[in-house]
Amino acid sequence: MIKIAICDDKPLMAQELAGHLADYMKENRITAYDISSFPDGRSLLNAADRFDVIFLDIQMEQPDGMETAKLLRRRGDHSLLVFVTVLKELVFDAFQVEAYDYLLKPLDSARFHQTMDRVLRSLEQKTTEDIVIQRGTGCEVVLLSDIVYCEVLGRKVYLHKSDGTVSDYYDKLEDLERRVDGRFFKCHRSYLVNLDYVRGCQDGQVLLSQGERVPASRLRERELTRALLRYMKERGI
């Protein structure tokens, strides 16, 4: 699942960007993606989700796009940042926040496709099949395919695995979310679920294949259904 954010204070521009993205995904037969739109930097910064790619306008009320990018980087966000702006003179400032690319308005379709080609290649290179967690003085390698769901309690993250065992270590769920791939969905502020094991969602709970149930926040239930349908379609289920 490719998670994309559009942050622009002009609704028409946000719609145009979403249209370009939808066209690109359709042409490349990519169905496992999700687009979230934000009208300003503050709402993006307050979002519960973490995104693979962020299309960010620069000229907005404070925090403007550049300041929003700085705040994202300061808290450890490693999203691919693509600035979309009329201000070509700020291209060098973008390097300070490790911007991935810089698109000028009005958008050029061919240039947009080139950027997205590069984005997909970068995301593919970041894909991993396991994570390494620190446990005391040692470490443990955990296969992502073995994780049914992740839960945070206090300062610890608990990885509930398909063999019934649980691995716990000190971390933040937000940091773990940045390390896993698109098969994981944040259904609640304290839970990530592996879509491979999800069998449904009802009455504020996610139903998992081995009988477990984990909570889903009311605002995330519909998004979970959409994410699951896209993920199944991508896998041909």
C-alpha positions as CSV (number, residue, x, y, z in Angstrom):
1,M,0.0,0.0,0.0
2,I,1.5,3.3,-1.1
3,K,0.3,6.1,1.2
4,I,0.3,9.5,-0.4
5,A,-0.5,12.9,1.1
6,I,-1.4,16.1,-0.7
7,C,-1.0,19.3,1.2
8,D,-2.2,22.4,-0.6
9,D,-4.4,25.3,0.5
10,K,-6.0,25.5,-2.9
11,P,-8.7,22.8,-3.3
12,L,-8.6,22.9,-7.1
13,M,-4.8,22.3,-7.1
14,A,-5.2,19.4,-4.7
15,Q,-7.9,17.9,-7.0
16,E,-5.6,18.4,-10.0
17,L,-2.8,16.6,-8.2
18,A,-5.1,13.8,-7.1
19,G,-6.2,13.5,-10.8
20,H,-2.7,13.2,-12.0
21,L,-2.0,10.5,-9.4
22,A,-5.1,8.5,-10.3
23,D,-4.2,8.6,-14.0
24,Y,-0.6,7.5,-13.3
25,M,-1.7,4.7,-11.1
26,K,-4.3,3.5,-13.6
27,E,-1.7,3.6,-16.5
28,N,0.7,1.5,-14.4
29,R,-2.0,-0.8,-13.0
30,I,-1.3,0.1,-9.4
31,T,-4.3,-0.4,-7.2
32,A,-2.8,-0.5,-3.7
33,Y,-2.6,3.2,-2.9
34,D,-4.3,5.7,-0.7
35,I,-4.5,9.5,-1.1
36,S,-5.1,11.8,1.8
37,S,-5.6,15.6,1.3
38,F,-4.8,18.3,3.8
39,P,-5.6,22.1,3.5
40,D,-2.7,23.3,5.5
41,G,0.6,22.3,7.1
42,R,-0.8,22.1,10.6
43,S,-3.4,19.5,9.6
44,L,-0.7,17.4,7.9
45,L,1.5,17.6,11.0
46,N,-1.4,16.5,13.2
47,A,-2.3,13.5,11.0
48,A,-2.1,10.1,12.7
49,D,-0.8,8.4,9.5
50,R,2.7,8.3,8.2
51,F,3.1,8.7,4.4
52,D,5.4,7.3,1.8
53,V,5.1,10.4,-0.4
54,I,4.0,13.9,0.4
55,F,3.2,16.5,-2.3
56,L,3.6,19.8,-0.5
57,D,2.8,23.3,-1.6
58,I,5.2,26.0,-0.3
59,Q,3.0,29.1,-0.4
60,M,0.6,28.5,2.5
61,E,-0.2,30.3,5.7
62,Q,2.1,29.5,8.6
63,P,3.5,26.9,8.9
64,D,4.1,27.2,5.1
65,G,5.3,24.3,3.1
66,M,9.0,24.8,3.9
67,E,8.4,25.2,7.6
68,T,6.1,22.1,7.6
69,A,8.9,20.1,5.9
70,K,11.4,21.2,8.5
71,L,9.0,20.2,11.3
72,L,8.4,16.8,9.7
73,R,12.2,16.1,9.3
74,R,12.8,17.3,12.9
75,R,10.6,14.6,14.3
76,G,12.2,11.9,12.2
77,D,9.7,11.7,9.3
78,H,11.4,10.1,6.2
79,S,8.6,10.5,3.7
80,L,9.6,11.4,0.1
81,L,8.8,15.1,-0.1
82,V,7.9,16.5,-3.4
83,F,7.3,20.3,-3.4
84,V,4.7,21.6,-5.8
85,T,4.9,25.4,-6.3
86,V,5.1,28.4,-8.6
87,L,8.3,29.6,-6.8
88,K,11.2,28.1,-8.8
89,E,13.6,30.3,-7.0
90,L,13.1,28.2,-3.8
91,V,14.5,25.1,-5.4
92,F,17.8,25.3,-3.5
93,D,16.0,25.8,-0.2
94,A,14.3,22.4,-0.8
95,F,17.7,20.7,-0.4
96,Q,17.8,21.8,3.2
97,V,14.9,19.5,4.1
98,E,16.0,16.6,1.8
99,A,13.3,17.2,-0.7
100,Y,12.9,14.3,-3.2
101,D,11.8,16.5,-6.1
102,Y,10.5,19.9,-7.0
103,L,7.5,20.4,-9.4
104,L,6.4,23.7,-10.8
105,K,2.9,24.9,-11.3
106,P,1.1,24.5,-13.6
107,L,1.9,20.9,-13.6
108,D,3.5,19.3,-16.7
109,S,2.1,15.8,-17.1
110,A,5.3,14.3,-18.6
111,R,7.4,15.8,-15.8
112,F,4.9,14.5,-13.2
113,H,5.2,11.0,-14.6
114,Q,9.0,11.1,-14.5
115,T,8.8,12.1,-10.8
116,M,6.4,9.2,-10.1
117,D,8.6,6.7,-11.9
118,R,11.5,7.7,-9.7
119,V,9.3,7.6,-6.6
120,L,8.2,4.1,-7.3
121,R,11.7,2.9,-7.8
122,S,12.8,4.5,-4.5
123,L,9.9,2.9,-2.7
124,E,10.7,-0.5,-4.1
125,Q,14.3,-0.2,-2.9
126,K,13.0,0.6,0.6
127,T,10.9,-2.5,0.7
128,T,12.1,-5.0,3.4
129,E,11.0,-8.4,4.5
130,D,12.2,-8.3,8.1
131,I,13.1,-5.9,10.9
132,V,15.7,-6.1,13.6
133,I,14.6,-5.2,17.1
134,Q,16.8,-4.5,20.1
135,R,16.1,-6.6,23.1
136,G,18.4,-5.9,26.1
137,T,21.9,-6.4,25.1
138,G,20.9,-8.5,22.1
139,C,18.7,-8.3,19.0
140,E,16.1,-10.3,17.2
141,V,15.2,-10.5,13.5
142,V,11.5,-10.7,12.9
143,L,9.9,-11.5,9.5
144,L,7.2,-9.0,8.6
145,S,5.2,-11.9,7.2
146,D,5.1,-13.5,10.7
147,I,3.6,-10.5,12.4
148,V,-0.2,-10.6,12.8
149,Y,-0.5,-7.3,14.6
150,C,1.6,-4.8,16.6
151,E,0.4,-3.2,19.8
152,V,1.9,-0.4,22.0
153,L,1.5,-0.5,25.7
154,G,3.3,2.2,27.7
155,R,6.8,2.5,26.3
156,K,6.9,-1.0,24.7
157,V,5.8,-2.3,21.4
158,Y,4.5,-5.9,21.3
159,L,4.7,-7.9,18.1
160,H,2.1,-10.6,18.0
161,K,3.3,-13.4,15.7
162,S,1.5,-16.1,13.7
163,D,3.1,-18.9,15.8
164,G,1.5,-17.5,19.0
165,T,4.6,-15.9,20.4
166,V,5.1,-12.3,21.3
167,S,8.2,-10.2,21.0
168,D,8.4,-7.0,23.0
169,Y,10.9,-4.1,22.9
170,Y,11.1,-0.4,23.7
171,D,10.0,1.7,20.8
172,K,7.2,4.0,19.5
173,L,4.5,2.7,17.2
174,E,5.1,5.7,14.9
175,D,8.7,4.6,14.5
176,L,7.8,1.0,13.8
177,E,5.2,2.2,11.3
178,R,7.9,3.9,9.2
179,R,9.9,0.6,9.2
180,V,7.2,-1.8,8.0
181,D,5.7,-2.0,4.5
182,G,2.3,-1.3,2.9
183,R,0.7,-4.5,4.2
184,F,0.4,-2.9,7.6
185,F,-2.4,-0.6,8.5
186,K,-2.8,1.6,11.5
187,C,-6.4,0.8,12.6
188,H,-6.0,2.5,16.0
189,R,-3.5,4.8,17.6
190,S,-2.1,1.8,19.5
191,Y,-2.4,-0.9,16.9
192,L,-1.0,-1.8,13.5
193,V,-2.5,-4.9,11.7
194,N,-1.1,-7.0,9.0
195,L,-3.7,-7.0,6.1
196,D,-2.6,-10.6,5.3
197,Y,-4.3,-11.7,8.5
198,V,-7.4,-9.4,8.5
199,R,-10.7,-11.2,7.9
200,G,-13.1,-8.3,8.5
201,C,-14.1,-5.3,10.6
202,Q,-17.3,-4.8,12.6
203,D,-18.5,-3.0,15.7
204,G,-15.2,-1.2,16.2
205,Q,-13.1,-4.3,16.0
206,V,-10.7,-5.9,13.4
207,L,-11.3,-9.6,13.0
208,L,-8.0,-11.5,12.5
209,S,-7.5,-15.0,11.0
210,Q,-6.5,-16.7,14.2
211,G,-9.5,-15.5,16.1
212,E,-7.9,-12.4,17.7
213,R,-9.8,-9.1,17.8
214,V,-8.1,-5.7,18.0
215,P,-9.8,-2.3,18.3
216,A,-10.4,0.0,15.3
217,S,-11.1,3.6,15.8
218,R,-14.4,4.8,14.4
219,L,-12.7,7.2,11.9
220,R,-10.4,4.4,10.7
221,E,-12.9,1.6,10.0
222,R,-13.9,2.9,6.6
223,E,-10.3,3.5,5.6
224,L,-9.4,0.0,6.7
225,T,-12.1,-1.5,4.5
226,R,-10.8,0.5,1.5
227,A,-7.2,-0.5,2.2
228,L,-8.1,-4.2,2.5
229,L,-10.1,-4.2,-0.7
230,R,-7.2,-2.5,-2.6
231,Y,-4.7,-4.9,-1.1
232,M,-6.7,-8.0,-2.0
233,K,-7.2,-6.7,-5.6
234,E,-3.5,-6.1,-6.0
235,R,-2.8,-9.7,-4.9
236,G,-5.6,-11.0,-7.2
237,I,-7.7,-12.4,-4.4
